Amino acid sequence: MDESTILLKKDVIILLKQAKDSPRQTYNELLRKVLSLYLQMKKADEYDKFLHEIQKSKMREVWDNKYDEIWEKV
């Protein structure tokens, strides 16, 4: 069998019960769904960080120029 026992605190069990989509949903199904969503969000966050990094140089070019500095002093 590919099953294991894990020890959870009672407050975590209460949260798991509240998060179920239906009373018949197993904790295994719920945890699989939650972890899948978490991993998708984690990937999306890494992608956002990557886009932010590659945009930095262009934003410096756009924002840090002498023309804008002249207007700041007017």
Backbone atoms as SQL, in Angstrom:
CREATE TABLE atoms (id INTEGER PRIMARY KEY, chain TEXT, resi INTEGER, resn TEXT, atom TEXT, x REAL, y REAL, z REAL);
INSERT INTO atoms VALUES
  (1, 'A', 1, 'MET', 'N', 0.822, -1.185, 0.000),
  (2, 'A', 1, 'MET', 'CA', 0.000, 0.000, 0.000),
  (3, 'A', 1, 'MET', 'C', 0.873, 1.258, 0.000),
  (4, 'A', 2, 'ASP', 'N', 0.437, 2.274, -0.729),
  (5, 'A', 2, 'ASP', 'CA', 1.164, 3.540, -0.792),
  (6, 'A', 2, 'ASP', 'C', 0.531, 4.577, 0.125),
  (7, 'A', 3, 'GLU', 'N', 0.289, 4.206, 1.350),
  (8, 'A', 3, 'GLU', 'CA', -0.333, 5.126, 2.289),
  (9, 'A', 3, 'GLU', 'C', 0.557, 5.302, 3.494),
  (10, 'A', 4, 'SER', 'N', 0.351, 6.428, 4.166),
  (11, 'A', 4, 'SER', 'CA', 1.130, 6.755, 5.341),
  (12, 'A', 4, 'SER', 'C', 0.234, 7.456, 6.348),
  (13, 'A', 5, 'THR', 'N', 0.683, 7.528, 7.554),
  (14, 'A', 5, 'THR', 'CA', -0.034, 8.246, 8.603),
  (15, 'A', 5, 'THR', 'C', 0.769, 9.484, 8.944),
  (16, 'A', 6, 'ILE', 'N', 0.067, 10.626, 9.052),
  (17, 'A', 6, 'ILE', 'CA', 0.740, 11.857, 9.456),
  (18, 'A', 6, 'ILE', 'C', 0.039, 12.414, 10.690),
  (19, 'A', 7, 'LEU', 'N', 0.800, 13.097, 11.505),
  (20, 'A', 7, 'LEU', 'CA', 0.262, 13.683, 12.716),
  (21, 'A', 7, 'LEU', 'C', -0.051, 15.147, 12.455),
  (22, 'A', 8, 'LEU', 'N', -1.304, 15.533, 12.691),
  (23, 'A', 8, 'LEU', 'CA', -1.736, 16.910, 12.479),
  (24, 'A', 8, 'LEU', 'C', -2.292, 17.477, 13.779),
  (25, 'A', 9, 'LYS', 'N', -2.076, 18.744, 13.978),
  (26, 'A', 9, 'LYS', 'CA', -2.651, 19.405, 15.142),
  (27, 'A', 9, 'LYS', 'C', -4.153, 19.579, 14.917),
  (28, 'A', 10, 'LYS', 'N', -4.887, 19.655, 15.992),
  (29, 'A', 10, 'LYS', 'CA', -6.348, 19.748, 15.899),
  (30, 'A', 10, 'LYS', 'C', -6.809, 20.982, 15.136),
  (31, 'A', 11, 'ASP', 'N', -6.095, 22.108, 15.283),
  (32, 'A', 11, 'ASP', 'CA', -6.509, 23.315, 14.559),
  (33, 'A', 11, 'ASP', 'C', -6.357, 23.142, 13.051),
  (34, 'A', 12, 'VAL', 'N', -5.377, 22.352, 12.618),
  (35, 'A', 12, 'VAL', 'CA', -5.200, 22.071, 11.189),
  (36, 'A', 12, 'VAL', 'C', -6.327, 21.175, 10.692),
  (37, 'A', 13, 'ILE', 'N', -6.718, 20.218, 11.502),
  (38, 'A', 13, 'ILE', 'CA', -7.826, 19.332, 11.132),
  (39, 'A', 13, 'ILE', 'C', -9.116, 20.135, 10.986),
  (40, 'A', 14, 'ILE', 'N', -9.340, 21.084, 11.891),
  (41, 'A', 14, 'ILE', 'CA', -10.533, 21.932, 11.796),
  (42, 'A', 14, 'ILE', 'C', -10.516, 22.724, 10.491),
  (43, 'A', 15, 'LEU', 'N', -9.354, 23.273, 10.135),
  (44, 'A', 15, 'LEU', 'CA', -9.243, 24.023, 8.875),
  (45, 'A', 15, 'LEU', 'C', -9.482, 23.122, 7.668),
  (46, 'A', 16, 'LEU', 'N', -8.963, 21.912, 7.721),
  (47, 'A', 16, 'LEU', 'CA', -9.194, 20.971, 6.622),
  (48, 'A', 16, 'LEU', 'C', -10.678, 20.663, 6.464),
  (49, 'A', 17, 'LYS', 'N', -11.358, 20.457, 7.571),
  (50, 'A', 17, 'LYS', 'CA', -12.798, 20.181, 7.510),
  (51, 'A', 17, 'LYS', 'C', -13.559, 21.351, 6.906),
  (52, 'A', 18, 'GLN', 'N', -13.167, 22.577, 7.271),
  (53, 'A', 18, 'GLN', 'CA', -13.826, 23.771, 6.743),
  (54, 'A', 18, 'GLN', 'C', -13.551, 23.953, 5.248),
  (55, 'A', 19, 'ALA', 'N', -12.409, 23.483, 4.782),
  (56, 'A', 19, 'ALA', 'CA', -12.015, 23.683, 3.388),
  (57, 'A', 19, 'ALA', 'C', -12.599, 22.657, 2.424),
  (58, 'A', 20, 'LYS', 'N', -13.169, 21.600, 2.936),
  (59, 'A', 20, 'LYS', 'CA', -13.718, 20.553, 2.064),
  (60, 'A', 20, 'LYS', 'C', -14.796, 21.110, 1.142),
  (61, 'A', 21, 'ASP', 'N', -14.794, 20.642, -0.092),
  (62, 'A', 21, 'ASP', 'CA', -15.837, 21.011, -1.060),
  (63, 'A', 21, 'ASP', 'C', -17.142, 20.276, -0.773),
  (64, 'A', 22, 'SER', 'N', -17.030, 19.080, -0.225),
  (65, 'A', 22, 'SER', 'CA', -18.211, 18.298, 0.135),
  (66, 'A', 22, 'SER', 'C', -17.839, 17.412, 1.324),
  (67, 'A', 23, 'PRO', 'N', -18.833, 16.974, 2.068),
  (68, 'A', 23, 'PRO', 'CA', -18.538, 16.128, 3.235),
  (69, 'A', 23, 'PRO', 'C', -17.846, 14.805, 2.867),
  (70, 'A', 24, 'ARG', 'N', -18.075, 14.350, 1.648),
  (71, 'A', 24, 'ARG', 'CA', -17.489, 13.067, 1.225),
  (72, 'A', 24, 'ARG', 'C', -16.070, 13.209, 0.675),
  (73, 'A', 25, 'GLN', 'N', -15.608, 14.443, 0.488),
  (74, 'A', 25, 'GLN', 'CA', -14.254, 14.661, -0.027),
  (75, 'A', 25, 'GLN', 'C', -13.236, 14.189, 1.019),
  (76, 'A', 26, 'THR', 'N', -12.275, 13.407, 0.582),
  (77, 'A', 26, 'THR', 'CA', -11.259, 12.914, 1.517),
  (78, 'A', 26, 'THR', 'C', -10.190, 13.978, 1.736),
  (79, 'A', 27, 'TYR', 'N', -9.489, 13.835, 2.849),
  (80, 'A', 27, 'TYR', 'CA', -8.386, 14.770, 3.111),
  (81, 'A', 27, 'TYR', 'C', -7.305, 14.624, 2.037),
  (82, 'A', 28, 'ASN', 'N', -7.125, 13.427, 1.556),
  (83, 'A', 28, 'ASN', 'CA', -6.138, 13.200, 0.503),
  (84, 'A', 28, 'ASN', 'C', -6.495, 13.994, -0.761),
  (85, 'A', 29, 'GLU', 'N', -7.771, 13.948, -1.153),
  (86, 'A', 29, 'GLU', 'CA', -8.234, 14.708, -2.324),
  (87, 'A', 29, 'GLU', 'C', -8.086, 16.215, -2.091),
  (88, 'A', 30, 'LEU', 'N', -8.468, 16.641, -0.895),
  (89, 'A', 30, 'LEU', 'CA', -8.383, 18.061, -0.569),
  (90, 'A', 30, 'LEU', 'C', -6.940, 18.546, -0.581),
  (91, 'A', 31, 'LEU', 'N', -6.057, 17.795, 0.048),
  (92, 'A', 31, 'LEU', 'CA', -4.649, 18.201, 0.097),
  (93, 'A', 31, 'LEU', 'C', -4.011, 18.200, -1.294),
  (94, 'A', 32, 'ARG', 'N', -4.380, 17.239, -2.112),
  (95, 'A', 32, 'ARG', 'CA', -3.865, 17.198, -3.486),
  (96, 'A', 32, 'ARG', 'C', -4.294, 18.460, -4.249),
  (97, 'A', 33, 'LYS', 'N', -5.564, 18.855, -4.086),
  (98, 'A', 33, 'LYS', 'CA', -6.086, 20.053, -4.754),
  (99, 'A', 33, 'LYS', 'C', -5.386, 21.317, -4.248),
  (100, 'A', 34, 'VAL', 'N', -5.271, 21.423, -2.930),
  (101, 'A', 34, 'VAL', 'CA', -4.629, 22.599, -2.326),
  (102, 'A', 34, 'VAL', 'C', -3.173, 22.702, -2.762),
  (103, 'A', 35, 'LEU', 'N', -2.469, 21.599, -2.736),
  (104, 'A', 35, 'LEU', 'CA', -1.059, 21.617, -3.122),
  (105, 'A', 35, 'LEU', 'C', -0.876, 21.920, -4.605),
  (106, 'A', 36, 'SER', 'N', -1.772, 21.424, -5.429),
  (107, 'A', 36, 'SER', 'CA', -1.710, 21.720, -6.856),
  (108, 'A', 36, 'SER', 'C', -1.876, 23.225, -7.096),
  (109, 'A', 37, 'LEU', 'N', -2.861, 23.819, -6.434),
  (110, 'A', 37, 'LEU', 'CA', -3.074, 25.265, -6.563),
  (111, 'A', 37, 'LEU', 'C', -1.885, 26.049, -6.029),
  (112, 'A', 38, 'TYR', 'N', -1.341, 25.614, -4.909),
  (113, 'A', 38, 'TYR', 'CA', -0.176, 26.280, -4.324),
  (114, 'A', 38, 'TYR', 'C', 1.009, 26.255, -5.288),
  (115, 'A', 39, 'LEU', 'N', 1.264, 25.114, -5.882),
  (116, 'A', 39, 'LEU', 'CA', 2.397, 24.997, -6.810),
  (117, 'A', 39, 'LEU', 'C', 2.193, 25.864, -8.052),
  (118, 'A', 40, 'GLN', 'N', 0.956, 25.967, -8.532),
  (119, 'A', 40, 'GLN', 'CA', 0.666, 26.847, -9.671),
  (120, 'A', 40, 'GLN', 'C', 0.933, 28.301, -9.304),
  (121, 'A', 41, 'MET', 'N', 0.515, 28.703, -8.120),
  (122, 'A', 41, 'MET', 'CA', 0.728, 30.074, -7.674),
  (123, 'A', 41, 'MET', 'C', 2.219, 30.353, -7.482),
  (124, 'A', 42, 'LYS', 'N', 2.927, 29.375, -6.976),
  (125, 'A', 42, 'LYS', 'CA', 4.361, 29.522, -6.760),
  (126, 'A', 42, 'LYS', 'C', 5.079, 29.737, -8.090),
  (127, 'A', 43, 'LYS', 'N', 4.695, 28.976, -9.109),
  (128, 'A', 43, 'LYS', 'CA', 5.273, 29.145, -10.445),
  (129, 'A', 43, 'LYS', 'C', 4.937, 30.525, -11.005),
  (130, 'A', 44, 'ALA', 'N', 3.705, 30.957, -10.823),
  (131, 'A', 44, 'ALA', 'CA', 3.272, 32.267, -11.329),
  (132, 'A', 44, 'ALA', 'C', 4.065, 33.375, -10.662),
  (133, 'A', 45, 'ASP', 'N', 4.334, 33.246, -9.367),
  (134, 'A', 45, 'ASP', 'CA', 5.098, 34.253, -8.645),
  (135, 'A', 45, 'ASP', 'C', 6.527, 34.315, -9.166),
  (136, 'A', 46, 'GLU', 'N', 7.126, 33.170, -9.440),
  (137, 'A', 46, 'GLU', 'CA', 8.479, 33.139, -9.991),
  (138, 'A', 46, 'GLU', 'C', 8.506, 33.801, -11.369),
  (139, 'A', 47, 'TYR', 'N', 7.468, 33.575, -12.157),
  (140, 'A', 47, 'TYR', 'CA', 7.377, 34.182, -13.479),
  (141, 'A', 47, 'TYR', 'C', 7.250, 35.697, -13.355),
  (142, 'A', 48, 'ASP', 'N', 6.434, 36.162, -12.398),
  (143, 'A', 48, 'ASP', 'CA', 6.284, 37.605, -12.172),
  (144, 'A', 48, 'ASP', 'C', 7.612, 38.232, -11.755),
  (145, 'A', 49, 'LYS', 'N', 8.346, 37.554, -10.882),
  (146, 'A', 49, 'LYS', 'CA', 9.656, 38.066, -10.455),
  (147, 'A', 49, 'LYS', 'C', 10.610, 38.142, -11.647),
  (148, 'A', 50, 'PHE', 'N', 10.574, 37.108, -12.497),
  (149, 'A', 50, 'PHE', 'CA', 11.425, 37.092, -13.680),
  (150, 'A', 50, 'PHE', 'C', 11.097, 38.276, -14.594),
  (151, 'A', 51, 'LEU', 'N', 9.806, 38.508, -14.851),
  (152, 'A', 51, 'LEU', 'CA', 9.410, 39.627, -15.702),
  (153, 'A', 51, 'LEU', 'C', 9.832, 40.960, -15.098),
  (154, 'A', 52, 'HIS', 'N', 9.685, 41.086, -13.813),
  (155, 'A', 52, 'HIS', 'CA', 10.080, 42.318, -13.140),
  (156, 'A', 52, 'HIS', 'C', 11.577, 42.577, -13.317),
  (157, 'A', 53, 'GLU', 'N', 12.378, 41.531, -13.175),
  (158, 'A', 53, 'GLU', 'CA', 13.827, 41.680, -13.316),
  (159, 'A', 53, 'GLU', 'C', 14.225, 42.099, -14.731),
  (160, 'A', 54, 'ILE', 'N', 13.625, 41.495, -15.739),
  (161, 'A', 54, 'ILE', 'CA', 14.032, 41.828, -17.104),
  (162, 'A', 54, 'ILE', 'C', 13.513, 43.198, -17.526),
  (163, 'A', 55, 'GLN', 'N', 12.505, 43.706, -16.835),
  (164, 'A', 55, 'GLN', 'CA', 11.977, 45.024, -17.162),
  (165, 'A', 55, 'GLN', 'C', 12.737, 46.151, -16.468),
  (166, 'A', 56, 'LYS', 'N', 13.523, 45.847, -15.458),
  (167, 'A', 56, 'LYS', 'CA', 14.208, 46.883, -14.684),
  (168, 'A', 56, 'LYS', 'C', 15.069, 47.800, -15.543),
  (169, 'A', 57, 'SER', 'N', 15.859, 47.221, -16.417),
  (170, 'A', 57, 'SER', 'CA', 16.772, 48.048, -17.216),
  (171, 'A', 57, 'SER', 'C', 16.002, 48.985, -18.141),
  (172, 'A', 58, 'LYS', 'N', 14.931, 48.492, -18.748),
  (173, 'A', 58, 'LYS', 'CA', 14.128, 49.343, -19.632),
  (174, 'A', 58, 'LYS', 'C', 13.445, 50.449, -18.836),
  (175, 'A', 59, 'MET', 'N', 12.962, 50.143, -17.647),
  (176, 'A', 59, 'MET', 'CA', 12.300, 51.153, -16.828),
  (177, 'A', 59, 'MET', 'C', 13.298, 52.232, -16.393),
  (178, 'A', 60, 'ARG', 'N', 14.525, 51.829, -16.080),
  (179, 'A', 60, 'ARG', 'CA', 15.554, 52.827, -15.752),
  (180, 'A', 60, 'ARG', 'C', 15.788, 53.748, -16.945),
  (181, 'A', 61, 'GLU', 'N', 15.845, 53.157, -18.117),
  (182, 'A', 61, 'GLU', 'CA', 16.055, 53.923, -19.344),
  (183, 'A', 61, 'GLU', 'C', 14.907, 54.924, -19.550),
  (184, 'A', 62, 'VAL', 'N', 13.693, 54.487, -19.299),
  (185, 'A', 62, 'VAL', 'CA', 12.523, 55.339, -19.502),
  (186, 'A', 62, 'VAL', 'C', 12.433, 56.416, -18.425),
  (187, 'A', 63, 'TRP', 'N', 12.667, 56.043, -17.180),
  (188, 'A', 63, 'TRP', 'CA', 12.458, 56.973, -16.076),
  (189, 'A', 63, 'TRP', 'C', 13.669, 57.839, -15.768),
  (190, 'A', 64, 'ASP', 'N', 14.847, 57.288, -15.886),
  (191, 'A', 64, 'ASP', 'CA', 16.063, 58.026, -15.522),
  (192, 'A', 64, 'ASP', 'C', 16.693, 58.648, -16.768),
  (193, 'A', 65, 'ASN', 'N', 16.143, 59.760, -17.186),
  (194, 'A', 65, 'ASN', 'CA', 16.737, 60.439, -18.331),
  (195, 'A', 65, 'ASN', 'C', 16.767, 61.937, -18.039),
  (196, 'A', 66, 'LYS', 'N', 17.621, 62.638, -18.744),
  (197, 'A', 66, 'LYS', 'CA', 17.822, 64.066, -18.494),
  (198, 'A', 66, 'LYS', 'C', 16.567, 64.879, -18.779),
  (199, 'A', 67, 'TYR', 'N', 15.786, 64.488, -19.758),
  (200, 'A', 67, 'TYR', 'CA', 14.578, 65.229, -20.097),
  (201, 'A', 67, 'TYR', 'C', 13.614, 65.260, -18.913),
  (202, 'A', 68, 'ASP', 'N', 13.411, 64.111, -18.260),
  (203, 'A', 68, 'ASP', 'CA', 12.527, 64.056, -17.095),
  (204, 'A', 68, 'ASP', 'C', 13.098, 64.868, -15.932),
  (205, 'A', 69, 'GLU', 'N', 14.409, 64.827, -15.763),
  (206, 'A', 69, 'GLU', 'CA', 15.032, 65.584, -14.675),
  (207, 'A', 69, 'GLU', 'C', 14.827, 67.082, -14.847),
  (208, 'A', 70, 'ILE', 'N', 14.830, 67.563, -16.076),
  (209, 'A', 70, 'ILE', 'CA', 14.602, 68.979, -16.342),
  (210, 'A', 70, 'ILE', 'C', 13.186, 69.366, -15.908),
  (211, 'A', 71, 'TRP', 'N', 12.211, 68.533, -16.236),
  (212, 'A', 71, 'TRP', 'CA', 10.819, 68.822, -15.880),
  (213, 'A', 71, 'TRP', 'C', 10.580, 68.770, -14.372),
  (214, 'A', 72, 'GLU', 'N', 11.349, 67.967, -13.663),
  (215, 'A', 72, 'GLU', 'CA', 11.197, 67.898, -12.211),
  (216, 'A', 72, 'GLU', 'C', 11.586, 69.221, -11.549),
  (217, 'A', 73, 'LYS', 'N', 12.479, 69.980, -12.177),
  (218, 'A', 73, 'LYS', 'CA', 12.977, 71.220, -11.599),
  (219, 'A', 73, 'LYS', 'C', 12.164, 72.433, -12.019),
  (220, 'A', 74, 'VAL', 'N', 11.213, 72.265, -12.933),
  (221, 'A', 74, 'VAL', 'CA', 10.408, 73.393, -13.424),
  (222, 'A', 74, 'VAL', 'C', 9.336, 73.756, -12.443);
